[in-house]
Amino acid sequence: VQLVESGGGTVQEGGSLRLSCAVSDWGQRRGTLGWFRRAPGKKREEVAGIYFAGGFTYYNDAVKGRFTISRDNAKNTLYLQLNSLKTEDTAMYYCAKLLGSWSAWGQGTQVTVS
């Protein structure tokens, strides 16, 4: 499974971006698809996730109400809509497919909020 993120960039505070994650193969439609981020000098944190079963979504409290995760099954693509961006959202954003102890990760896309 390969994951490729795109859509990062530099925006002003209050702006928006839409990140995409192309997944080569949905594979087993179990587990979750998630977005993570790592800011300079900080640990990686989970931003949002979506379960294959039922499409249930969950969010980090820091982004709840501002970010929206979604997926397009026909395109094997995961999205993250980022609105009302803050400087503290600046980080490298990664998408991942997670199933138990197994995971696959993309290379990341940089989001910078100035």
Secondary structure, DSSP 8 states (H G I E B T S, - for coil): --EEEE--EEE-TT--EEEEEEES---SS-SEEEEEEE-TTS--EEEEEEETTTT-EEE-TTTTTTEEEEEEGGGTEEEEEE-S--GGG-EEEEEEEEETTEEEE---EEEEE-
